[in-house]
Amino acid sequence: MALYTYGGTPSDVLTTTGGETLPDCPVTLRVAGGGGEVTGGVFEADGTTPIRVLLSNGAGSSAPGALRTFLVEDVPAIEYEYPDAAGRIVRRYRAARETPGPAAAGGAGPAAGRTEAGPEGVLPALTEPVDLSGQGVFDPTLFGALGDGVADDTAAVQAAFDAAYAAGGGIVFFPPGRTYNVFTFVVCRANTTVVAHGATIRSIHATTGCFRNFYGDDAFPAYAGHSHIRVYGGTWDGNAYRAADGSGVVTATTNIMTFIHCSDILVKDAVFRDCSGAHGIEVNAVDGCRIVDCRFEGFTDNTADQSRVTSEAVQIDIARTGSSAIGDFDGTACRDIQITGCWFGPSARLGDWGRAVGTHASVAGSYFDRITVRDCEITGAYDTGILALYWRDSVISGNRISGTGAAGIHAATASSTPQGCRCLTVTDNIIDGSGSDAGIRIAGLANALWSDVVIRGNTVRGGTGYGVRTDYASGTVVEGNRTTGTGGGGILAQRSDRVSVTGNSVTAAGSNGINIAGCSGALVASNLIDGTAANHGIMIGVASAPGGNATVSGNTIRAAASAGIRVTSPGCLVTGNQIRKDGGTTVTGVSTAVTATGCVIAGNDLTGNGWTAATALLLAGPAALDWSGSTVSPGHNLC
């Protein structure tokens, strides 16, 4: 029989998620790693007196909430399980003092299955247990960190990380309820798990952030740097200076957390707060990173020329000079990045981010493959909610985005590195009040087209631009989206050959409900347009020529400001559409320009509007009005 020692250290204090102690709190002991309850073999420090109910120290104790020293038979690692003040179950890992390594003196471990509540908001519960099997635990307080929010804890915190690395990997555990000041970046190397639920790690130097996986003189090719890193919890405080009241200390443009030239990264249930000029997290040349259920709160641009106002909370970057803090500058791009369930917005002290998630640097021939941004909430970005530059085979889905200064979602190619990009899916997002661009914009170039883009099931409400806009995006599918009250119009496709716009609902558009400009072979079918403040229900043509050969079929158009359907491009088929004035100002059903040659306009329902045939079909040039090619009005149209 072996007896293992627990309790009796400064880290053995039961606290709420906010750091408040819990006196007279009953504790259940469980075998670490998912084992069952320890039902026997628990003794006082003398090794003979059994303990049947283990309680933390009472409120009148000199150390309320602390656990006294006790022994457990044949269990070298346990988990404390106890209810916090709100009745939620908290679990904390604990290795016995006899465990080899610097943690043996009493380093506590992670909290699993708990909710972390900070002063700025509440994070979801950590639903995945932290796998601690076979890992040593390294507690910075055992290396001298005070965690009192006053002392500089840099050396002690770094010593804990160094010890974990020297051991071949391990867990660096920050006891909760404390603030650990760091004067420079803490460097985390390979095979390290960081557990910081309820703790704050705060920068206290004007030019640095909190955490990164490299030293300044490191250099790695491709994804060969320090990898296999997990970060669970913690408030990572960038402590940016705020000129209005002199609060904060960091004035330089600096990331809070950075990963470069690496693979297999996880950041979960963490808060990134008050960043100065750069990013909450930068992932640069990273293969496989998940950022899950995190909060990004507060940003300011401390540059004299305000040149950093568009900085991203999460930047997905590429290894090139000017973008990467270390070499190799080999053009390695990120791939397999997942950002899910995160929140982006202001803090109590600072304002919105420039962008929530994005990429703004590129290298010719490189792409960012398999990027996913899913189920996030983005509020009030100064610029764009999500900027997808050369994101290939990527998904943006289920996000709620509001109050952005420009587009809610913007996928782009770059004139500095003109190359096409393909395979982007934008689905089931809700975008409210986007600014001067569009709710969703796909922006290619004449020499750098987007292709195979799907925009499906999104809702765009309000804003000053179009609801959905594509430029130089061939073969794009725009399907099943809803736009309401968008100032620039509902859906605009420019120079996007073979675009398919089907099954969308456009209500109260500021201009054209659907505008197909300079696109060849477009399909516009089965859409509902209900009210435009200006121009037409559906517009086919210009920007600036050639386009043509569009099919406009089966659409329902109500209360357009001018024409129900306006065509200026040649070779179009307009059939099976229903157009109603419906109390609006619609002056004509279908209108064509002299440039709309070779069109067929047949089988449309223009009845119930009080129009003559000449008004219902206002044709500036000849068009076939029935299937035999006759131009005798109204042909096979109902007027």
C-alpha positions as MATLAB code, in Angstrom:
seq = 'MALYTYGGTPSDVLTTTGGETLPDCPVTLRVAGGGGEVTGGVFEADGTTPIRVLLSNGAGSSAPGALRTFLVEDVPAIEYEYPDAAGRIVRRYRAARETPGPAAAGGAGPAAGRTEAGPEGVLPALTEPVDLSGQGVFDPTLFGALGDGVADDTAAVQAAFDAAYAAGGGIVFFPPGRTYNVFTFVVCRANTTVVAHGATIRSIHATTGCFRNFYGDDAFPAYAGHSHIRVYGGTWDGNAYRAADGSGVVTATTNIMTFIHCSDILVKDAVFRDCSGAHGIEVNAVDGCRIVDCRFEGFTDNTADQSRVTSEAVQIDIARTGSSAIGDFDGTACRDIQITGCWFGPSARLGDWGRAVGTHASVAGSYFDRITVRDCEITGAYDTGILALYWRDSVISGNRISGTGAAGIHAATASSTPQGCRCLTVTDNIIDGSGSDAGIRIAGLANALWSDVVIRGNTVRGGTGYGVRTDYASGTVVEGNRTTGTGGGGILAQRSDRVSVTGNSVTAAGSNGINIAGCSGALVASNLIDGTAANHGIMIGVASAPGGNATVSGNTIRAAASAGIRVTSPGCLVTGNQIRKDGGTTVTGVSTAVTATGCVIAGNDLTGNGWTAATALLLAGPAALDWSGSTVSPGHNLC';
ca = [
       0.000    0.000    0.000;
       1.320    3.462   -1.005;
       0.069    6.683    0.556;
       0.097    9.852   -1.537;
       0.070   13.350   -0.041;
      -2.377   16.126   -1.010;
      -3.528   19.458    0.412;
      -1.754   21.844    2.722;
      -0.290   24.222    0.086;
      -1.302   27.744   -1.039;
      -2.726   26.214   -4.222;
      -5.104   23.926   -2.306;
      -7.826   26.532   -1.823;
     -11.357   25.987   -3.103;
     -12.614   28.988   -5.038;
     -15.496   30.036   -7.236;
     -14.833   30.760  -10.893;
     -14.474   34.411   -9.873;
     -11.774   33.583   -7.329;
     -13.861   33.844   -4.141;
     -12.961   31.283   -1.487;
     -15.434   28.582   -0.437;
     -15.214   27.848    3.303;
     -16.797   24.728    4.821;
     -17.196   23.290    1.344;
     -17.525   19.485    0.986;
     -15.129   17.900   -1.483;
     -15.542   14.672   -3.423;
     -12.274   13.033   -4.441;
     -12.117   11.305   -7.802;
      -9.400    9.323   -9.515;
      -7.864   11.656  -12.133;
      -8.441   10.962  -15.805;
     -12.099    9.992  -15.619;
     -11.886    7.462  -12.820;
     -14.529    6.912  -10.182;
     -14.996    8.361   -6.757;
     -12.397    7.619   -4.099;
     -14.628    5.920   -1.502;
     -12.026    4.761    0.988;
      -8.397    4.989    1.946;
      -8.408    8.720    2.765;
      -6.515    9.620    5.938;
      -5.386   12.565    8.004;
      -1.708   13.528    7.794;
      -0.847   10.913   10.443;
      -1.684    8.167    7.927;
      -3.997    6.304   10.318;
      -7.005    8.474   11.148;
      -9.654    8.001    8.425;
     -11.465   10.943    6.848;
     -15.067   10.226    5.945;
     -16.087   13.766    4.849;
     -13.436   16.176    3.596;
     -14.302   19.864    4.140;
     -12.380   23.020    3.319;
     -11.394   25.264    6.239;
     -14.173   27.327    7.812;
     -14.715   31.070    7.492;
     -13.070   31.688   10.884;
      -9.867   29.933    9.883;
      -6.657   31.778    9.082;
      -6.910   30.170    5.628;
     -10.640   29.928    4.804;
     -11.436   27.604    1.921;
      -8.085   25.803    2.142;
      -7.718   22.034    2.351;
      -5.518   20.623    5.093;
      -2.879   18.008    4.362;
      -4.330   14.534    3.855;
      -3.248   11.182    2.427;
      -4.890    8.944   -0.189;
      -4.152    5.280   -0.577;
      -2.783    4.073   -3.967;
      -4.023    7.077   -6.016;
      -1.142    9.219   -7.369;
      -3.395   11.839   -9.008;
      -6.881   12.976   -8.076;
      -9.521   15.524   -8.969;
     -11.237   17.722   -6.408;
     -14.957   17.933   -7.219;
     -17.082   20.518   -5.432;
     -20.011   22.898   -6.020;
     -19.285   26.590   -6.418;
     -21.489   29.349   -5.014;
     -23.943   28.989   -7.917;
     -24.177   25.234   -7.503;
     -22.096   24.479  -10.596;
     -19.697   21.573  -10.357;
     -16.007   22.485  -10.423;
     -13.242   19.949  -10.926;
      -9.559   20.584  -10.313;
      -6.766   18.191  -11.095;
      -4.191   17.542   -8.412;
      -0.998   15.513   -8.622;
       0.340   14.032   -5.395;
       3.372   15.706   -3.867;
       5.279   12.505   -4.539;
       4.833   13.037   -8.309;
       8.291   13.612   -9.868;
       9.268   17.056  -11.158;
       8.891   20.660   -9.982;
       5.143   20.181   -9.592;
       5.677   17.592   -6.862;
       5.504   20.232   -4.176;
       1.867   20.796   -4.922;
       1.117   22.145   -8.438;
      -2.589   22.044   -9.029;
      -4.090   21.168  -12.387;
      -6.914   22.108  -14.678;
     -10.536   22.693  -14.064;
     -12.824   20.664  -16.283;
     -16.559   20.804  -16.755;
     -16.838   24.315  -15.341;
     -18.024   27.755  -16.343;
     -15.653   30.716  -16.216;
     -17.271   34.060  -15.459;
     -15.257   37.227  -15.924;
     -16.145   40.855  -15.339;
     -16.832   41.355  -19.048;
     -19.067   38.345  -19.691;
     -19.676   34.643  -19.241;
     -17.999   31.883  -21.211;
     -19.674   28.587  -22.049;
     -18.907   25.636  -19.845;
     -15.772   23.692  -20.665;
     -17.440   20.531  -21.889;
     -14.343   18.592  -22.913;
     -12.248   17.184  -20.066;
      -8.575   18.080  -20.171;
      -6.529   14.924  -20.724;
      -3.815   14.961  -18.076;
      -2.664   11.379  -18.276;
       1.066   10.974  -17.914;
       1.829   14.686  -17.672;
       3.642   16.553  -14.933;
       2.047   19.709  -13.553;
       4.045   22.930  -13.210;
       2.580   25.685  -11.053;
       4.191   29.145  -11.472;
       3.491   29.949   -7.821;
       5.867   27.150   -6.854;
       8.557   28.881   -8.885;
       7.973   32.148   -7.027;
       5.040   33.799   -8.823;
       2.865   35.807   -6.440;
      -0.115   36.388   -8.701;
      -1.051   39.462   -6.681;
      -1.446   41.816   -9.650;
       1.434   43.945   -8.337;
       4.650   41.937   -8.563;
       6.411   41.145  -11.835;
       5.918   37.376  -12.166;
       7.692   36.993  -15.510;
      10.703   34.991  -14.316;
       8.634   32.557  -12.254;
       6.053   32.017  -14.975;
       8.767   31.466  -17.586;
      10.518   29.026  -15.234;
       7.356   26.937  -15.065;
       7.120   26.846  -18.867;
      10.804   25.990  -19.181;
      10.435   23.158  -16.678;
       7.510   21.716  -18.617;
       9.542   21.812  -21.818;
      12.596   20.283  -20.145;
      10.407   17.428  -18.943;
       9.400   16.665  -22.520;
       6.053   18.400  -22.086;
       3.617   18.983  -19.287;
       0.873   21.110  -17.815;
       1.488   24.693  -16.739;
      -1.303   25.449  -14.292;
      -2.127   28.965  -13.093;
      -4.053   28.801   -9.799;
      -7.297   30.737  -10.234;
      -8.344   34.007   -8.686;
      -4.965   35.655   -9.258;
      -3.391   38.124  -11.678;
       0.086   37.273  -12.986;
       1.978   40.267  -14.353;
       4.456   39.612  -17.180;
       7.029   42.145  -18.329;
       7.708   40.405  -21.634;
       6.244   37.618  -23.716;
       6.117   34.274  -21.933;
       7.491   31.647  -24.336;
       5.647   28.337  -24.509;
       7.429   25.526  -26.303;
       6.339   22.178  -27.699;
       4.037   19.663  -26.022;
       2.743   22.045  -23.363;
      -0.775   22.337  -21.982;
      -1.667   25.614  -20.285;
      -4.569   25.666  -17.846;
      -5.548   29.110  -16.571;
      -9.262   29.073  -15.774;
     -10.070   31.942  -13.436;
      -6.559   33.423  -13.695;
      -5.431   36.615  -15.453;
      -2.080   36.951  -17.248;
      -1.426   40.657  -17.857;
       1.221   42.512  -19.831;
       2.933   45.305  -17.877;
       5.484   46.486  -20.452;
       4.764   49.184  -23.009;
       5.958   47.126  -25.985;
       4.975   43.498  -25.429;
       2.021   41.169  -25.152;
       1.581   38.036  -23.062;
       2.369   34.750  -24.799;
       4.056   33.237  -27.856;
       5.667   29.996  -29.016;
       9.089   31.324  -30.067;
      12.053   33.435  -29.043;
      13.013   36.449  -31.097;
      16.087   34.788  -32.618;
      14.297   31.552  -33.553;
      13.744   30.539  -37.164;
      11.832   27.546  -38.501;
      10.776   26.346  -41.941;
       7.184   25.505  -42.836;
       5.381   24.077  -39.768;
       8.509   22.900  -37.910;
       8.404   25.219  -34.874;
       7.078   24.561  -31.382;
       3.862   22.578  -31.804;
       1.273   20.500  -29.916;
       0.258   23.321  -27.583;
      -3.048   23.567  -25.703;
      -4.318   26.669  -23.898;
      -7.394   26.249  -21.707;
      -8.959   29.293  -20.116;
      -7.473   32.418  -18.629;
      -7.927   36.114  -19.236;
      -4.983   37.258  -21.357;
      -4.874   40.990  -20.780;
      -3.059   43.076  -23.384;
      -3.424   46.061  -21.007;
      -3.443   48.609  -23.830;
      -2.965   52.251  -22.952;
      -6.065   54.441  -23.198;
      -5.295   58.102  -23.692;
      -8.703   59.296  -22.504;
      -8.019   58.342  -18.907;
      -4.389   57.201  -18.868;
      -5.323   53.630  -17.978;
      -3.268   50.686  -19.245;
       0.426   50.673  -20.108;
       0.957   49.022  -23.523;
       1.402   51.574  -26.296;
       3.217   49.566  -28.984;
       1.505   47.580  -31.720;
       1.724   44.065  -30.301;
      -0.168   40.787  -30.294;
      -1.482   39.327  -27.058;
      -0.819   35.722  -28.163;
       1.134   34.473  -31.207;
       1.791   31.106  -32.843;
       4.253   30.915  -35.761;
       5.602   28.028  -37.880;
       3.857   25.241  -35.977;
       1.074   22.685  -35.973;
      -1.602   21.229  -33.712;
      -2.695   24.210  -31.597;
      -5.816   24.525  -29.435;
      -7.019   27.621  -27.576;
     -10.285   27.129  -25.688;
     -12.416   29.047  -23.182;
      -9.976   31.971  -22.981;
     -10.515   35.752  -22.904;
      -8.300   38.151  -24.885;
      -8.754   41.664  -23.637;
      -7.610   45.211  -24.436;
      -5.178   44.796  -27.323;
      -2.946   47.625  -28.516;
      -2.861   47.933  -32.290;
      -2.389   44.312  -33.343;
      -4.211   41.041  -32.668;
      -5.663   39.044  -29.814;
      -4.299   35.899  -31.447;
      -2.100   35.700  -34.519;
      -1.667   32.338  -36.184;
       1.055   32.554  -38.812;
       2.224   29.570  -40.869;
       0.180   27.230  -38.665;
      -1.054   23.796  -39.749;
      -4.063   22.886  -37.625;
      -5.360   25.339  -35.036;
      -8.679   25.411  -33.191;
      -9.833   28.544  -31.375;
     -12.968   27.530  -29.524;
     -15.419   29.360  -27.238;
     -13.128   32.337  -26.643;
     -13.946   35.999  -26.088;
     -12.093   38.875  -27.738;
     -12.842   42.066  -25.830;
     -11.511   45.542  -26.485;
      -9.048   47.087  -28.928;
      -7.402   50.446  -29.525;
      -5.015   51.817  -32.134;
      -2.186   53.659  -30.365;
      -0.301   54.586  -33.548;
       0.114   58.288  -34.247;
      -1.371   57.983  -37.740;
      -4.139   55.546  -36.776;
      -2.811   53.079  -39.341;
      -3.934   50.010  -37.372;
      -7.654   50.663  -37.102;
      -8.483   47.607  -39.250;
      -6.510   45.068  -37.176;
      -8.095   41.662  -36.639;
      -8.847   40.080  -33.280;
      -7.753   36.792  -34.864;
      -5.292   37.182  -37.716;
      -4.619   34.230  -40.010;
      -1.282   35.107  -41.556;
       1.548   33.990  -43.806;
       5.316   33.726  -43.283;
       6.732   36.678  -45.182;
       8.851   39.704  -44.366;
       6.732   42.350  -42.704;
       4.075   39.863  -41.587;
       5.964   37.309  -39.505;
       7.969   38.131  -36.369;
      10.544   35.391  -37.115;
      11.833   33.435  -40.117;
      11.828   31.490  -42.205;
      10.081   33.959  -44.489;
       9.209   31.131  -46.836;
       5.654   31.956  -47.854;
       4.119   29.243  -45.680;
       0.411   29.946  -45.229;
      -1.958   28.727  -42.553;
      -4.184   25.757  -43.210;
      -6.842   23.827  -41.307;
      -7.773   26.691  -38.978;
     -11.093   26.503  -37.106;
     -12.608   29.405  -35.174;
     -15.861   28.398  -33.518;
     -18.191   29.750  -30.881;
     -16.203   32.925  -30.203;
     -17.405   36.419  -29.278;
     -15.879   39.658  -30.606;
     -16.625   43.136  -29.339;
     -15.652   45.951  -26.952;
     -14.448   45.634  -23.367;
     -15.488   47.762  -20.438;
     -12.486   50.001  -21.178;
     -11.805   49.873  -24.932;
     -13.786   49.768  -28.157;
     -14.395   47.412  -31.057;
     -11.799   45.553  -33.097;
     -10.982   46.609  -36.644;
     -12.044   43.171  -37.859;
     -12.979   40.044  -35.961;
     -11.233   37.429  -38.106;
      -9.202   37.980  -41.207;
      -6.212   37.779  -43.485;
      -4.707   40.794  -45.197;
      -1.284   39.592  -46.422;
      -0.509   37.297  -49.337;
       2.333   35.669  -51.248;
       2.041   34.714  -54.909;
       1.224   31.028  -55.282;
       0.150   30.552  -51.645;
      -3.385   29.991  -50.339;
      -5.001   29.659  -46.928;
      -6.647   26.250  -47.149;
      -9.576   24.908  -45.163;
     -10.330   27.882  -42.944;
     -13.564   27.619  -40.948;
     -15.296   30.405  -39.017;
     -18.463   29.048  -37.484;
     -21.060   30.052  -34.874;
     -19.322   33.245  -33.745;
     -20.851   36.543  -32.657;
     -19.261   39.729  -33.970;
     -20.411   43.152  -32.818;
     -19.419   46.519  -34.159;
     -16.164   45.913  -36.055;
     -14.680   49.198  -37.296;
     -14.135   47.694  -40.745;
     -15.170   44.178  -41.791;
     -16.480   41.339  -39.688;
     -14.629   38.546  -41.521;
     -12.052   39.178  -44.266;
     -11.212   36.063  -46.285;
      -8.219   36.846  -48.512;
      -7.280   33.802  -50.578;
      -9.174   31.416  -48.300;
      -9.542   28.262  -50.389;
     -11.858   25.297  -49.689;
     -13.167   27.261  -46.714;
     -16.424   27.718  -44.804;
     -18.003   30.740  -43.090;
     -21.190   29.560  -41.441;
     -23.673   30.261  -38.678;
     -22.140   33.547  -37.531;
     -24.063   36.545  -36.241;
     -22.485   39.834  -37.316;
     -23.778   43.308  -36.518;
     -22.796   46.935  -36.880;
     -19.685   46.589  -39.025;
     -18.266   49.678  -40.687;
     -17.868   47.909  -44.029;
     -18.917   44.410  -45.107;
     -20.096   41.770  -42.700;
     -18.229   39.102  -44.694;
     -15.732   40.006  -47.425;
     -13.862   37.447  -49.542;
     -11.126   38.975  -51.656;
      -8.243   38.521  -54.033;
      -5.376   41.037  -54.156;
      -4.029   43.229  -56.946;
      -0.519   42.871  -55.466;
      -0.623   39.070  -55.923;
      -3.285   38.517  -58.593;
      -4.371   34.876  -58.684;
      -7.739   33.179  -58.747;
      -9.255   31.529  -55.699;
     -11.959   28.876  -55.439;
     -14.322   26.954  -53.205;
     -15.756   29.185  -50.527;
     -19.047   28.402  -48.780;
     -20.904   31.167  -46.929;
     -24.019   29.782  -45.264;
     -26.578   30.506  -42.555;
     -25.040   33.743  -41.301;
     -27.118   36.616  -39.887;
     -25.800   40.077  -40.681;
     -27.364   43.236  -39.286;
     -26.513   46.817  -40.195;
     -23.357   46.386  -42.246;
     -21.747   49.570  -43.492;
     -20.565   51.021  -46.755;
     -19.867   47.792  -48.657;
     -22.333   44.879  -48.484;
     -23.589   42.371  -46.001;
     -21.722   39.654  -47.913;
     -19.230   40.546  -50.624;
     -17.167   38.323  -52.890;
     -14.604   40.568  -54.578;
     -12.388   39.102  -57.259;
     -10.485   41.000  -59.940;
     -10.480   40.803  -63.716;
      -7.178   38.873  -63.535;
      -7.926   37.110  -60.234;
     -11.387   35.557  -60.305;
     -13.217   33.775  -57.532;
     -14.913   30.532  -58.580;
     -17.090   27.844  -57.013;
     -18.529   30.117  -54.357;
     -21.783   29.222  -52.603;
     -23.769   31.870  -50.685;
     -26.757   30.116  -49.199;
     -29.310   30.589  -46.431;
     -27.975   33.887  -45.096;
     -30.028   36.739  -43.647;
     -28.931   40.336  -44.218;
     -30.893   43.129  -42.570;
     -30.341   46.858  -42.950;
     -27.015   48.416  -43.824;
     -26.101   50.984  -46.440;
     -24.843   48.676  -49.205;
     -26.235   45.666  -51.022;
     -27.281   42.603  -49.084;
     -25.141   40.274  -51.225;
     -22.613   41.401  -53.825;
     -20.270   39.461  -56.095;
     -17.617   40.925  -58.398;
     -15.578   38.779  -60.792;
     -16.842   35.574  -59.188;
     -17.683   33.073  -61.905;
     -20.188   30.311  -61.269;
     -21.264   31.693  -57.907;
     -24.445   30.208  -56.413;
     -26.587   32.730  -54.487;
     -29.447   30.679  -53.118;
     -32.084   30.891  -50.428;
     -30.864   34.129  -48.862;
     -33.053   36.828  -47.330;
     -32.297   40.554  -47.469;
     -34.426   43.197  -45.771;
     -34.055   46.953  -45.862;
     -30.597   47.000  -47.447;
     -29.834   50.520  -48.605;
     -27.893   49.726  -51.754;
     -30.216   47.040  -53.056;
     -30.784   43.348  -52.497;
     -28.375   41.260  -54.599;
     -25.756   42.551  -57.035;
     -23.645   40.338  -59.313;
     -21.078   42.136  -61.481;
     -18.820   40.469  -64.016;
     -19.695   37.124  -62.482;
     -20.380   34.873  -65.459;
     -22.779   31.933  -64.968;
     -23.929   33.269  -61.611;
     -27.026   31.507  -60.291;
     -29.396   33.622  -58.186;
     -32.290   31.429  -57.080;
     -34.841   31.164  -54.306;
     -33.900   34.395  -52.573;
     -36.228   36.806  -50.779;
     -35.532   40.526  -51.151;
     -37.694   42.939  -49.158;
     -37.607   46.747  -49.034;
     -34.433   47.150  -51.082;
     -33.025   50.644  -51.423;
     -32.356   50.140  -55.124;
     -32.622   47.180  -57.550;
     -33.883   44.040  -55.891;
     -31.561   41.885  -58.012;
     -28.984   43.443  -60.322;
     -27.071   41.286  -62.826;
     -24.457   43.549  -64.419;
     -21.968   42.473  -67.082;
     -22.541   38.750  -66.396;
     -22.888   36.199  -69.190;
     -25.156   33.199  -68.810;
     -26.746   34.199  -65.491;
     -29.751   32.380  -64.034;
     -32.232   34.414  -61.984;
     -35.064   32.142  -60.921;
     -37.745   31.642  -58.282;
     -36.865   34.769  -56.310;
     -39.283   37.018  -54.427;
     -38.725   40.769  -54.637;
     -41.098   42.742  -52.440;
     -40.546   46.482  -52.745;
     -37.686   48.630  -54.026;
     -37.263   52.276  -53.062;
     -35.619   53.049  -56.404;
     -35.008   51.434  -59.808;
     -36.229   47.960  -60.666;
     -37.247   44.632  -59.261;
     -34.720   42.786  -61.442;
     -32.125   44.562  -63.569;
     -30.191   42.677  -66.253;
     -27.409   44.622  -67.928;
     -24.554   47.100  -68.095;
     -21.488   47.492  -65.813;
     -20.455   48.154  -68.560;
     -21.526   45.516  -71.084;
     -21.073   42.911  -72.537;
     -22.945   40.252  -70.478;
     -26.130   38.746  -71.877;
     -27.845   35.402  -72.365;
     -29.417   35.509  -68.929;
     -32.451   33.440  -67.979;
     -34.983   35.234  -65.775;
     -37.658   32.746  -64.801;
     -40.333   32.123  -62.218;
     -39.713   35.229  -60.130;
     -42.385   37.118  -58.165;
     -41.943   40.878  -58.109;
     -44.071   43.287  -56.120;
     -43.977   47.068  -55.727;
     -40.816   47.822  -57.682;
     -40.159   51.547  -57.985;
     -39.795   51.583  -61.774;
     -39.886   48.425  -63.934;
     -40.610   44.996  -62.576;
     -37.859   43.656  -64.867;
     -35.455   45.828  -66.841;
     -33.222   44.268  -69.535;
     -30.404   45.998  -71.412;
     -28.295   42.903  -72.275;
     -28.755   40.809  -75.430;
     -29.955   37.228  -75.790;
     -31.957   36.993  -72.566;
     -34.955   34.791  -71.818;
     -37.591   36.358  -69.544;
     -40.387   33.902  -68.819;
     -42.817   32.733  -66.190;
     -42.444   35.767  -63.969;
     -45.286   37.424  -62.048;
     -45.133   41.203  -61.662;
     -47.548   43.194  -59.524;
     -47.699   46.921  -58.857;
     -49.227   45.994  -55.499;
     -49.660   49.519  -54.169;
     -46.205   50.620  -55.260;
     -45.043   52.966  -58.000;
     -44.150   50.348  -60.611;
     -44.586   52.026  -63.997;
     -44.100   49.033  -66.280;
     -43.897   45.264  -66.134;
     -40.962   44.436  -68.414;
     -38.783   47.131  -69.948;
     -35.974   46.677  -72.489;
     -33.308   48.929  -74.011;
     -32.336   48.997  -77.678;
     -29.233   46.988  -76.724;
     -31.414   44.061  -75.574;
     -31.384   42.335  -78.924;
     -32.344   38.721  -79.499;
     -34.366   38.447  -76.285;
     -37.451   36.309  -75.704;
     -40.089   37.699  -73.337;
     -42.901   35.198  -73.057;
     -45.217   33.565  -70.585;
     -45.079   36.341  -67.978;
     -48.066   37.373  -65.837;
     -48.482   41.151  -65.774;
     -52.192   41.224  -64.959;
     -54.030   43.141  -62.260;
     -52.020   46.327  -62.627;
     -54.338   48.381  -64.835;
     -51.708   48.606  -67.573;
     -52.261   48.524  -71.299;
     -50.156   46.014  -73.199;
     -47.870   48.863  -74.320;
     -47.286   49.901  -70.716;
     -46.932   46.404  -69.380;
     -44.319   45.635  -72.049;
     -42.263   48.770  -72.628;
     -39.846   47.588  -75.289;
     -37.329   49.945  -76.888;
     -36.214   47.336  -79.400;
     -37.622   44.228  -81.014;
     -38.032   41.180  -78.770;
     -39.785   37.890  -79.322;
     -43.030   37.923  -77.330;
     -43.998   34.355  -78.048;
     -42.186   31.117  -78.736;
     -42.582   31.415  -82.519;
     -40.563   34.607  -82.565;
     -43.482   36.983  -83.045;
     -43.001   40.524  -81.795;
     -46.701   41.313  -81.692;
     -47.556   42.585  -78.208;
     -48.423   41.061  -75.783;
     -47.644   37.733  -77.413;
     -47.804   34.920  -74.881;
     -47.638   37.332  -71.959;
     -50.724   38.072  -69.832;
     -51.386   41.783  -69.432;
];
